[in-house]
Amino acid sequence: MNVETINKLAKDLVEENSRLKIVGHLQNIITALNSIVTQPNQPQHQANLTTYLNNFYQAVSNSNVNELSPAWYQILVELNIYDIFGNILKERVENILNTNSITPANAKQELDLIFNKLNITIKGFENTVQGLKSLNIGYNELEQGECEIGILIPRSFIDNNLENFGKEIKELTFIFNNFSEFFHGKKIPLELKALSTTDPLITFATITTIAAGIAKTTGFIIDNYKKLLEIKKLKNELKNQGLSETELKGIDDHSNDYMAKKIDELIEALDKEYNIISDNGRKKEVLNGLRISLNKIANRIDSGFNFEVRVFINNEQNENEIDNENQKLLDEIKVATHSLQFLKLEGDPILSLPEDKNV
């Protein structure tokens, strides 16, 4: 992670806590539990607990962490603080209270641990923001109309090898060149903005047309890939029980057939809606290149890659200042980014869609 990104994330989480009072709501819950333990015959304490829980659940449900892009969420994972924000924090609190419904003292002890971690983290972020401000270090923020694409590459995929990393850059260039020509009509070079994190994160600047195309198609692939996660889990369980790759081949074949059919459906829909190429010969070549690119993306998602698309959307901007076509693209990016969530996968890949340029 680079310093501007962690500074932006720290600033956002500090401001969010100030706005939503998440630390305060959790403290109220613990106080109510303590009152129930020390004064169990006072019904008001149970009523207070219900009120505090509702306030807390509403606050964490509105957390921006629930909408973080894959690479930004990965920062929380690397810092081992992903479990004290957003919906995951809500689920943890719910599980603790459900498990200890008749033992509030136990629930309080477990919530104390979560509260201490959350409180220390927020204070640490406050110090980080103030410290970096004193050093005149800014934030990783997008400007009006700016779009960027991020690709988080697992180190295991490139085996910590510079040559392998270079080859993967060429593969990503091939993918995005095809997107560029299909959605924009010509190849537009991507501008490298940043390279960072424990697992390499490559960030490129691009135009809205290409960003919308990548967001929409990658989101579609991820939505369909999620339907294969149980199959992937089953395959790895069977492998651990001693089944050979030959015996497991049917699982891979089913998964590849399913994803190939979905990509064919996507290509057909995109061709009808977006393809602006009039030359039939060139159109066929570009569609073939797009199919290969989508195969490559699907294979990489299965191998642990995460893709993200970020765009500056000014909710206060007058709609008259944005033309209809650009507004449509911005809306498509906003919708698609809900699918581009961080996927932390385990086990061997199950996809091996063809990546040959002559497919």
N, C-alpha and C positions, 0 to 999 in steps of 0.2 A: 504494500500500500504506500502511496506517496503522501507527503505531509499535508498538501492542500486538500486531499480527499478526506483524510482522517480529521482535519480541522473542520471541514464542512459538516461531516457526520456528527462530530462532537457538538458543534454549535446548534445543529438542528435538534439533537436529543435534549440538550440543555433547555432550549426554547420550548420544546414540546412538554417537558416536565413542568416548566413554569406555567404553561397554558393549561395542561390537563391535570396537573397536581397528582401525578401517579404515585410518587413517593409518599405524599401526604395521605392519599386514599388507602394505601397499603398499611401505613402506620395506624390509621384509624381502625382498620380491621383487626390488627394485632391488639390494639388497646381494648376493643370491644371483646375480643376473645379472653383477654386477661380479666376483664370485669366479670365475664361469665364464669370463669374458673374461681375467682375469689368471692363472688356473690351470685351463686347459681340460682337463687330463688327470686331474683329480680327480673321480671319479664322485659323490662325496658332495655336491658342490655342485649337481648336477642333481637329486639326491634331495631336497635341501633346497628347491630351487625348486618341485618338485612339491608338497611339503608346504605351503609358503607360499602357493602358488596356490590350493590347496584351501581353506585357511583364509580367504583373501581372498574367493574366490567365494562361500563360505558366508555370510560377513559381509555383503557387499553385496546378496546375494539376500534377506537378512532385514531390509534397510533399510526404514524407514517411508516413505522417499521414494517407494518403489514403490506405496504406497497413498495418496499425497497426493491431495486433491481438486483439481479443475481450478484454482480460484482460488489455492490455496496453491502449486500447482506453477508457476503463472504467475509467482509471485515469483522462483522460481529462474531462470525464463526471462528476466525483466526484469533480473536481476542477472548474467546470463550465466554461471551456475554450475550449470545443470541437467545438464551433461555430466560432472560429477565426483561424482555420487551415484547410488546404486542400480543398477538393471539397465543403465542407459546406461553407467555407469563400467565395469561388468563387460564389456560388449560391446566397449568401447574397448580395454581391456587384452587381451582375447582376440584382437581383430583385430591389435593390434600384435605380439603374440607369434607369431601364425600367419603374419603377413607377414614377420617377421624371424626365423623359426625357425632359420636357419643363420647369422644375424648378430646374436648377442646384444648386441653393443656398440650397434648401432642401436636395438634394442629398449629398452635401458637409457636412451639419450638421450631417446627419446620418452616413456618412463614418468617420467623426471625432470621433464619439463615438467608432466605431469599431477599428480605428487606435489607440486610446488611450488605449483601453483594450489590444490590441495585443502588443503594445510597452511596456506597463507596465509588461506584462507577460514575454516577452523575457528578459527584464532587470532583472526581478525577478529570472528567470532561470539562468541568467549569475551569479547573486549573489549566488544562491544556489550551482552551480557547484564550484565556487571559495571557498565558505565556507566549503563545504564538502571535498574539496581537502585539505584544511588546517587541517582538522581533520583526514586525511588519510582514508577516506571512499571511497570505490571503486564503481564499476558499476555492475549491473546485466547483465553480458555478457556470452555467451556460448563459450566454447572452441572448437577446431577443432574436428569434428565428434560427438559433443555432441547434444543430442536431449532432449526435455522436453515437457510434456503435462501439460496444465493448465485447471482447471475447476473452473469457477466462479459460486458460489452457492448463489442464492437469500436468504437473511436472512428470508424472509417470508416463504420460503419453509421448513426451519427447525424450524421456530417459535422461534428463539433465545433460543432453548433448546439444552443443551449439549447432552442429550440422543438421540435426533433426529439427531444431527450432527454425533454422533457415528454410528447410523444405516445407515446414508447416506454414510459414509466411507466404510462400509461393502458392500453396493450396488455398489459403484464405484470399489471396489476391485473385486467383481464378474464380472463386466463388462470387466475390463482390463485383468483379468485372461483368459477370453474366447478369447479376442483378441490375447493375447500372445500365447495361445496354437494353435489357428487357423493359425496365420500368421508366427509363429516362430517354431511351433512344440512342444513346452513345455512351462509351466508356468515359467515366470521370474518375481520375485518380483520387484515392482516399488520402487525406492528410493525417499523418501520424501525430497524435496529440500526447500520448503518454504510454509508458511501459513500466509496469510496477506489480507489486504483491509477491507473496511467497510462491503461489502458483501464478505464472506470468499472465498479466492482464494487459491486453493491447487495446488501446482506445483510438478510434479514428473519427475525424470530423467528416461529415457528409451532408448532402442536401436533403430536404424534406421528402422528395419523391422516393429516393433510394431508401431512406430510413423507414418510411412507411411500408415499402415492399418487404424489407427484411423483417420488420416487426410482425407483419401480418403472416408471412409464410413460416417464419420460425415459430411463432406462437401456435400456428396450426399443427406443426410437426410435434411440438412439445405436448400439446393437448392430447394428441393421438398416441404419443409415446408413453404417456402416463398410464394408458390402458394396458401396456405391456409390462409394467413394473412388477405386478404380481407373478407374471410368467417368468420374468427374470429372477425373482426371488426363489420361485419353485425350482428353476433350473440349477441354481447354485446350491440349494438344499440337497437336490438329487446328486449333484456332483460330489458334495461332501460325504454322501452316503456310498460313494464308490462307483457310480455309473460312469461309463466312458463317454468320450466325445461322440463316438459313433452312435451310442445309444441315445444321446441327447440331441442328435442332429435334427430330429423332427421338431423340437421346440424352436430351434433357430430358424428352420425353414418356415414354420408357421409365422413367426415374428417378422421375418423378411417379406413374406408374401403380403401380410397385413399392411406393413408400412409402405410397400411398393404400390399397392392399390390406392392407399390414401394419397400418396404423392401424385399418382396419375389423376385422381379426382381434383387435386389442387391445381395441377398444370392445366387441366381442361377449363376449370373455372377462371383461372388467371388469364388464359388465352382469350376468353370471351370478354373479359372485363377490362383488361389493361393493355394488351399487346398493340403497340402503335406502329409496328413494322409492316410496311406494305409489300415489300418484296417477299414472295412466298418461299423462295429458296433460302434467303437469309433468315426468314421467320422460322423455318424448320430447324436451322442450325442453332438459333438462339434458344428455342424451346428445348432442344436437346441439351444444350449447355446448362439451361436452368434446371432441368431434371437431374443432371449430374450434380449440380451444386446442392440441390435439395437432398440428394442421396448422401453427399458428403456431410451436410449439416446433421442429418439424422444419425449417421454413423458416429459423428463426434459427440452429439448429445448422449448417445449410448455409452460413449467412452469417458464421460464426465465433464465435457465442455459445458460452459454456460454462456449464453448470448444475452446481450442487453441492448436496448435502444433508449437513449435519453433525448428529450427535446424540451426546449423552453416553451412553456405554455403560460401566457400571461392571462389569467382569468379576469383581470380587471380591464383588459384591452377592449376597446370598442369593436364590436363585431364588424362594423362597416370598414374598419381599417384592414381586415383580412378578407381576401377574395375567397369565393366559394370553393374553388378547387383546393387552395391551400388549407382552408378550414376542414375540408373533408379528409385531407391527409393527416392533419393534426389529430382529428377525431379517431382515425384508424390507428394511429400510433398509441393514443391514450387507451383505447380498448384492448389492443394487442398486448400491451405491456403487462396486463394482468396475468397473461399466460407465461410471460418470461420470468418465472420465479426461479429462485435458486434450487437446483436439484443436486443433492449430495448422494451419489450412487455408490453401491457396494456390489462386489461380485464381477464376474467376467462379462464382457459385452455379449449381446445376443444378435446384434444387427451387423450385417456385412453386405450392404447394398452396393451394387456395382458403381465404381468411380471412374471407370475407363472413359476416355473422351469420345470413344466410338460407340457408346451404348445407344 
